[in-house]
């Protein structure tokens, strides 16, 4: 990898360098989308490290991952070499694929990084390369969850536009006749440990004897739940978009 490529390595989440809770929250979007991809042609816009494309490839016929960061290509190719996955350097707002090339399109934690003037092009291109009966799955953080009453809020420095559920729905319905929103929530057990952590109980005693610390060491996708309701408690927003009305 050249220095220029290394400088372009901006993937965000690297499994080996990420704590279990944060990684599992991101992987939950792929677990949710897996129901749509069996035997399908899949495009992931913004594959980052490549771990998600590799996960979907367990059941998909073919996964194509694109990313704007040039350095992500050789890294992902080396980490996840498999016959039904390919990684390509491309800007998500100009997709170099024919119309109706993919049955499923996934783009997770990407839309908030796109400047608002470019969102129409991003969504128009997704709609163009999606088959008539295809599915597009998008995820982003839930702005309503991050904003705390009575406290100032400043979006993350790399984010261009963050969304509440109604804002995301309003945008997507301009491009897709069918938009279903889902929220990602902690499981009941996870929620209890969240409360215990906030009360400071994670700091007591050695880690291997502290049940709160031990939970966070082993937290997984199974410790999250996806529901077809959006409330302020939803950590992330998932959108399932279709070109055909359902």
MOWOTA-V588006 format. One record per residue. N is the residue number from 1. RES is the residue in three letters. PHI is phi in whole degrees, -180 to 180 (none if undefined). BURIAL is + if it has 9 or more other ideal C-beta (glycine too) atoms within 8 Angstrom, else -. Layout:
N|RES|PHI|BURIAL ; N|RES|PHI|BURIAL
//
This chain:
1|UNK|none|- ; 2|UNK|-73|- ; 3|UNK|-63|- ; 4|UNK|-62|- ; 5|UNK|-67|+ ; 6|UNK|-61|+ ; 7|UNK|-66|- ; 8|UNK|-89|+ ; 9|UNK|-79|+ ; 10|UNK|-131|- ; 11|UNK|-70|+ ; 12|UNK|92|- ; 13|UNK|-109|+ ; 14|UNK|-116|- ; 15|UNK|-51|- ; 16|UNK|-71|- ; 17|UNK|-114|- ; 18|UNK|-122|+ ; 19|UNK|-67|- ; 20|UNK|-59|+ ; 21|UNK|-66|- ; 22|UNK|-66|+ ; 23|UNK|-64|+ ; 24|UNK|-65|+ ; 25|UNK|-62|+ ; 26|UNK|-73|+ ; 27|UNK|-68|+ ; 28|UNK|-59|+ ; 29|UNK|-65|+ ; 30|UNK|-70|+ ; 31|UNK|-62|+ ; 32|UNK|-65|+ ; 33|UNK|-76|+ ; 34|UNK|-57|+ ; 35|UNK|-62|- ; 36|UNK|-99|+ ; 37|UNK|-105|+ ; 38|UNK|-59|- ; 39|UNK|71|- ; 40|UNK|-104|+ ; 41|UNK|-90|+ ; 42|UNK|-119|+ ; 43|UNK|-117|+ ; 44|UNK|-109|+ ; 45|UNK|-97|+ ; 46|UNK|87|+ ; 47|UNK|-80|+ ; 48|UNK|62|+ ; 49|UNK|-70|+ ; 50|UNK|102|+ ; 51|UNK|-63|+ ; 52|UNK|-72|+ ; 53|UNK|-61|+ ; 54|UNK|-63|+ ; 55|UNK|-65|+ ; 56|UNK|-67|+ ; 57|UNK|-67|+ ; 58|UNK|-61|- ; 59|UNK|-124|- ; 60|UNK|-76|+ ; 61|UNK|-71|- ; 62|UNK|-152|+ ; 63|UNK|-122|+ ; 64|UNK|-111|+ ; 65|UNK|-108|+ ; 66|UNK|-121|+ ; 67|UNK|-153|+ ; 68|UNK|-79|+ ; 69|UNK|-85|+ ; 70|UNK|-59|+ ; 71|UNK|-67|+ ; 72|UNK|-72|+ ; 73|UNK|-65|+ ; 74|UNK|-64|- ; 75|UNK|-64|+ ; 76|UNK|-66|+ ; 77|UNK|-61|+ ; 78|UNK|-75|- ; 79|UNK|-77|+ ; 80|UNK|-130|+ ; 81|UNK|-80|- ; 82|UNK|-150|- ; 83|UNK|-65|- ; 84|UNK|-102|- ; 85|UNK|-129|+ ; 86|UNK|-136|- ; 87|UNK|-118|+ ; 88|UNK|-131|- ; 89|UNK|-82|- ; 90|UNK|-164|+ ; 91|UNK|-90|- ; 92|UNK|-64|+ ; 93|UNK|-88|+ ; 94|UNK|-139|- ; 95|UNK|-88|+ ; 96|UNK|-89|- ; 97|UNK|-137|- ; 98|UNK|-65|- ; 99|UNK|-57|- ; 100|UNK|55|+ ; 101|UNK|-83|+ ; 102|UNK|-132|+ ; 103|UNK|-84|+ ; 104|UNK|-137|+ ; 105|UNK|-123|+ ; 106|UNK|-121|+ ; 107|UNK|-150|+ ; 108|UNK|-109|+ ; 109|UNK|55|+ ; 110|UNK|-117|+ ; 111|UNK|-58|+ ; 112|UNK|-73|+ ; 113|UNK|-92|+ ; 114|UNK|-95|+ ; 115|UNK|-60|- ; 116|UNK|-53|- ; 117|UNK|-62|- ; 118|UNK|-96|+ ; 119|UNK|-61|+ ; 120|UNK|-57|- ; 121|UNK|-66|+ ; 122|UNK|-57|+ ; 123|UNK|-75|+ ; 124|UNK|-65|+ ; 125|UNK|-67|+ ; 126|UNK|-59|+ ; 127|UNK|-62|+ ; 128|UNK|-65|- ; 129|UNK|-88|+ ; 130|UNK|-87|+ ; 131|UNK|-65|+ ; 132|UNK|-60|- ; 133|UNK|-106|- ; 134|UNK|-79|+ ; 135|UNK|-130|+ ; 136|UNK|-114|+ ; 137|UNK|-114|+ ; 138|UNK|-121|+ ; 139|UNK|-136|+ ; 140|UNK|-160|+ ; 141|UNK|-68|+ ; 142|UNK|-95|+ ; 143|UNK|-58|+ ; 144|UNK|-63|+ ; 145|UNK|-76|+ ; 146|UNK|-77|+ ; 147|UNK|-81|- ; 148|UNK|-104|- ; 149|UNK|-57|- ; 150|UNK|79|- ; 151|UNK|-122|- ; 152|UNK|-67|- ; 153|UNK|-127|- ; 154|UNK|-131|- ; 155|UNK|-65|- ; 156|UNK|-61|- ; 157|UNK|-63|- ; 158|UNK|-91|- ; 159|UNK|-92|+ ; 160|UNK|-95|- ; 161|UNK|-145|+ ; 162|UNK|-106|+ ; 163|UNK|-125|+ ; 164|UNK|-87|- ; 165|UNK|-56|+ ; 166|UNK|-60|- ; 167|UNK|-66|+ ; 168|UNK|-66|+ ; 169|UNK|-61|+ ; 170|UNK|-59|- ; 171|UNK|-66|+ ; 172|UNK|-69|+ ; 173|UNK|-69|+ ; 174|UNK|-75|- ; 175|UNK|-121|+ ; 176|UNK|-131|+ ; 177|UNK|-71|- ; 178|UNK|-126|+ ; 179|UNK|-133|+ ; 180|UNK|-114|+ ; 181|UNK|-102|+ ; 182|UNK|-131|+ ; 183|UNK|-115|+ ; 184|UNK|-99|+ ; 185|UNK|-130|+ ; 186|UNK|-65|+ ; 187|UNK|-65|+ ; 188|UNK|-54|- ; 189|UNK|-65|- ; 190|UNK|-60|+ ; 191|UNK|-62|+ ; 192|UNK|-62|- ; 193|UNK|-69|+ ; 194|UNK|-61|+ ; 195|UNK|-64|- ; 196|UNK|-63|+ ; 197|UNK|-65|+ ; 198|UNK|-64|- ; 199|UNK|-79|- ; 200|UNK|88|- ; 201|UNK|-74|+ ; 202|UNK|-74|+ ; 203|UNK|-92|- ; 204|UNK|-91|- ; 205|UNK|72|- ; 206|UNK|-66|- ; 207|UNK|-57|- ; 208|UNK|-70|- ; 209|UNK|-109|- ; 210|UNK|-92|+ ; 211|UNK|-63|- ; 212|UNK|-70|+ ; 213|UNK|-62|+ ; 214|UNK|-66|+ ; 215|UNK|-61|+ ; 216|UNK|-72|+ ; 217|UNK|-75|- ; 218|UNK|-118|- ; 219|UNK|-57|+ ; 220|UNK|-139|- ; 221|UNK|-57|- ; 222|UNK|-65|- ; 223|UNK|-93|+ ; 224|UNK|-125|+ ; 225|UNK|-130|- ; 226|UNK|-107|+ ; 227|UNK|-129|- ; 228|UNK|-82|- ; 229|UNK|-132|- ; 230|UNK|-113|+ ; 231|UNK|-128|- ; 232|UNK|-65|- ; 233|UNK|-80|- ; 234|UNK|-67|+ ; 235|UNK|-73|+ ; 236|UNK|-131|+ ; 237|UNK|-108|+ ; 238|UNK|-114|+ ; 239|UNK|-119|+ ; 240|UNK|-110|+ ; 241|UNK|-113|+ ; 242|UNK|-133|+ ; 243|UNK|-76|+ ; 244|UNK|-105|- ; 245|UNK|-64|- ; 246|UNK|-113|-
//
